[in-house]
Amino acid sequence: MKTPKMEFPKVVNRADWLSARLQLLSKEKELTQRRDALNAERRRLPMIKIEKDYRFEGPNGSASLLDLFEDRLQLVIYHFMWLWENGQPLDLGCRSCSGWANQVSAGHLTNMHVRGTSFALVSRAPLAKIEPFKKRMGWPMPWYSSFGSDFNYDFRVSLDESVTPLEYNYRTKLDHERAGTAYYFEGEQPFDLPGLSCFLRDGDQVFHTYSTYGRGTETIGGGQYFLDLTALGRQEEWEEPKGRITGLGAMAGSEKLRYPDEYGV
C-alpha cells in the first residue's frame, strides 16, 4: 500500500521508548482508578420510577417496556436515530448509529445476558421501516419501534418544540448556543438524536437509572477505543497531535460515513 503523507511519531531507541511508555503507564493507571471511581458514583445515582405505559412494536407484536427486559433484571436501550424527510420516515437508519450498532456482537449480548441484562435498539420509525433495514444489516439484537408513543420525546432523543422544550444531553437550546454546540438542533423538526438509557426492574416495576447522549455512547467501547490505542488514533481533524490524518477517518455525521455493508473490507 502507499503510505499517505503525514507526521509520524518520533523514532527513538528502545530505552527512550520504554521511559516514555512508563510515564504514560502511570497516567493510564490513574485513569483506570478514576474510571472505577466514576463507575461507582454512577451506580450510586438515584433512580426514577417509570409511570407511563410506554408501548412498542416488535417482531412479536405490541410490547411494554417491561417486556423489553426479556425476563432479566436490567435493560440497556440504544436510541437509534432514524432518517426522516418532510415528516416521513425513510427506509434507512442513521449511518453513525449504524456504525455504532455494528460493533455490538453476539458476544457482547451473551456477556450481558449471563449477568441478567438485556439490550435492545429502539427507534421512532415504524416497525415496517425498521425490519428490512435490520435484515440488511444482519444484526443479532432485538429492535423495537416506539412510533406513536412519547418514549423518544420523554428521553430527549426526538426533538420537536411543538411537543416539548428542546433539550439534549441535559442542556437546553440556549445552553448549547452558549457552548458552541447549537448544531445539535439544526434540521427539520421533529428529528432524532442518539442516546443510551439504562433501566432496572423490581418485580413488575421499572426504574430509569441512567442515560447518556452524544459522545457519551462511546463509553461502551467498540472500534473507537481500539483506535485510541494506536499511533494514528481515529484520524479525525479534532485529534492531537495534528498531521496524522490519513483521509480514512470520519466523524459522526460525516458524509464520508457508509453503512457497514458498503465498506467491502
C-alpha positions in Angstrom: 0.0 0.0 0.0 1.0 3.6 -0.5 1.7 5.4 2.8 -0.1 8.8 3.0 2.0 11.9 3.7 1.6 12.6 7.4 3.5 13.3 10.6 4.6 10.0 12.2 5.7 9.6 15.8 9.3 10.4 16.7 11.7 7.4 16.2 13.8 6.7 19.3 15.7 3.7 20.7 14.1 1.1 23.0 15.3 2.7 26.2 13.8 6.1 25.4 10.6 4.5 24.2 10.3 2.5 27.4 10.9 5.6 29.5 8.1 7.4 27.8 5.8 4.4 27.9 6.3 4.0 31.7 5.4 7.7 32.2 2.2 7.1 30.2 1.5 3.9 32.1 1.4 5.9 35.3 -1.3 8.1 33.8 -3.2 5.1 32.4 -3.3 3.6 35.9 -4.6 6.8 37.3 -7.3 7.0 34.6 -8.3 3.4 35.4 -8.7 4.2 39.1 -10.6 7.4 38.3 -12.8 5.4 35.9 -13.5 2.8 38.6 -14.5 5.6 41.0 -16.7 7.3 38.3 -18.4 4.0 37.6 -19.1 3.5 41.3 -20.5 7.0 41.5 -22.7 6.2 38.5 -24.0 3.1 40.3 -24.9 5.3 43.3 -27.2 7.5 41.3 -30.8 7.5 42.5 -33.5 6.2 40.1 -36.9 7.3 38.7 -39.9 5.0 38.7 -41.4 4.8 35.2 -45.1 5.7 35.5 -46.1 5.8 31.8 -47.2 2.7 30.0 -44.9 3.0 27.0 -45.9 0.8 24.1 -43.5 -0.6 21.5 -43.9 -2.7 18.3 -41.5 -5.6 17.9 -41.3 -8.9 15.9 -43.8 -10.5 18.3 -46.3 -7.6 18.2 -47.1 -5.0 20.8 -44.7 -4.9 23.8 -44.4 -2.9 27.1 -41.1 -1.5 28.4 -41.2 -4.4 30.9 -41.4 -6.9 28.0 -38.2 -5.5 26.6 -36.4 -6.8 29.7 -37.0 -10.4 28.4 -37.3 -11.6 32.0 -34.0 -10.2 33.0 -33.2 -7.7 35.8 -31.7 -4.9 33.7 -32.2 -3.4 30.3 -30.0 -1.2 28.2 -31.6 0.6 25.3 -29.7 2.3 22.4 -31.8 5.2 21.0 -31.1 4.6 17.3 -31.6 7.6 15.1 -33.8 7.2 12.0 -33.7 9.3 8.9 -36.8 11.4 8.1 -37.8 13.7 5.3 -40.8 16.1 5.2 -42.1 14.3 8.4 -42.0 10.9 6.8 -39.6 8.0 7.7 -37.2 7.0 5.0 -36.0 3.4 4.5 -32.7 4.0 6.2 -31.4 4.5 9.7 -28.6 6.9 10.7 -25.2 6.0 9.3 -23.4 6.9 12.5 -25.8 4.9 14.6 -25.4 2.0 12.2 -21.6 2.1 12.7 -22.2 2.0 16.5 -24.7 -0.8 16.4 -22.5 -2.9 14.0 -19.9 -3.1 16.8 -22.4 -4.9 19.1 -21.7 -8.6 18.6 -23.3 -11.8 19.8 -20.5 -12.0 22.3 -21.5 -8.6 23.8 -25.1 -9.8 24.1 -24.1 -13.1 25.7 -21.8 -11.3 28.2 -24.8 -9.0 29.2 -27.3 -11.8 29.2 -25.4 -14.0 31.7 -25.3 -11.0 34.0 -29.1 -10.6 33.9 -29.0 -7.6 31.4 -30.9 -7.3 28.1 -30.0 -5.0 25.3 -32.3 -3.6 22.5 -32.4 -0.9 19.9 -35.4 1.5 19.9 -36.3 3.9 17.0 -39.1 6.3 16.4 -39.7 4.8 12.9 -42.5 2.3 12.3 -41.5 -1.3 12.5 -42.2 -1.8 8.8 -39.3 0.5 8.1 -37.0 -1.0 10.7 -37.3 -4.7 9.9 -36.0 -4.6 6.3 -33.0 -2.5 7.4 -32.3 -4.8 10.3 -32.3 -7.8 8.0 -30.0 -6.0 5.6 -27.5 -5.2 8.4 -27.8 -8.7 9.9 -27.6 -7.6 13.5 -28.4 -10.0 16.3 -30.0 -7.7 18.8 -33.8 -7.0 19.1 -35.0 -3.8 17.6 -38.3 -2.1 18.6 -40.4 0.8 17.3 -41.6 3.5 19.6 -43.7 5.1 16.8 -46.7 6.9 18.2 -45.6 6.9 21.8 -44.0 9.6 24.0 -40.9 7.4 24.7 -38.4 9.2 22.4 -39.6 12.6 23.4 -39.6 11.9 27.1 -36.0 10.6 26.8 -34.9 13.6 24.8 -33.8 11.7 21.7 -36.6 13.0 19.4 -36.8 16.8 19.3 -39.8 18.8 18.5 -40.6 22.2 20.1 -44.3 21.7 19.5 -44.1 18.6 21.8 -41.6 19.5 24.4 -39.0 22.2 25.0 -35.7 21.5 23.2 -33.1 19.7 25.4 -30.3 17.4 24.6 -27.6 15.9 26.8 -29.1 17.7 29.8 -28.7 21.1 28.1 -31.3 23.5 26.7 -31.1 25.1 23.3 -29.7 28.2 25.0 -27.1 26.2 26.9 -25.9 24.6 23.6 -25.7 28.0 21.9 -23.5 29.3 24.6 -21.4 26.2 24.5 -21.0 26.3 20.7 -22.9 23.1 20.1 -26.1 24.5 18.7 -25.6 22.3 15.7 -27.5 19.6 17.6 -30.7 21.5 17.0 -30.2 22.0 13.2 -32.7 20.3 10.9 -36.3 20.0 10.2 -38.3 19.1 13.3 -39.1 16.5 14.6 -35.7 14.8 14.2 -33.8 12.2 16.2 -30.5 12.2 18.0 -28.6 9.3 19.6 -28.5 8.2 23.2 -28.3 5.2 25.5 -30.5 4.6 28.5 -30.4 2.0 31.4 -33.3 0.6 33.3 -33.7 -1.7 36.4 -36.8 -3.7 37.4 -38.1 -4.7 40.8 -40.8 -7.2 40.0 -43.1 -5.5 37.6 -41.9 -2.0 38.5 -39.4 -0.4 36.1 -36.9 2.3 37.0 -34.8 4.6 34.9 -31.2 4.6 36.3 -29.1 6.3 33.7 -29.0 8.0 30.2 -26.1 9.3 28.2 -26.0 11.1 24.9 -23.6 12.3 22.1 -20.1 11.0 22.7 -21.2 9.5 26.0 -22.3 6.5 24.0 -18.7 5.8 23.2 -18.2 4.5 26.7 -19.4 1.0 25.8 -16.1 0.6 23.9 -16.0 -0.6 20.4 -13.8 0.2 17.5 -13.1 3.8 18.5 -11.5 2.7 21.7 -9.2 0.3 19.9 -8.2 3.1 17.5 -7.5 5.4 20.5 -4.6 3.0 21.4 -2.9 3.4 18.1 -0.4 6.0 16.9 -2.8 7.5 14.3 -5.9 7.4 16.6 -9.3 7.9 14.9 -7.7 10.0 12.2 -10.2 12.8 12.7 -9.5 16.5 12.5 -10.1 17.3 16.1 -7.4 15.0 17.5 -3.9 15.9 18.7 -1.2 15.8 17.6 -2.0 17.3 14.2 -0.7 16.0 11.0 -1.9 12.4 11.3 -4.9 12.5 9.0 -5.0 9.6 6.5 -8.2 10.5 4.8 -9.8 7.3 6.3 -11.2 8.8 9.4 -14.8 10.2 9.6 -16.6 11.9 12.5 -20.1 11.0 13.4 -22.5 12.7 10.9 -19.8 12.9 8.2 -20.9 12.4 4.6 -17.9 10.1 4.3 -19.6 7.5 6.5 -21.1 4.5 4.8 -23.4 1.8 6.0 -21.5 -1.2 7.4 -22.3 -3.4 4.4 -20.9 -0.8 2.0 -17.3 -0.8 3.0 -16.1 -4.0 1.3 -13.3 -4.6 3.8 
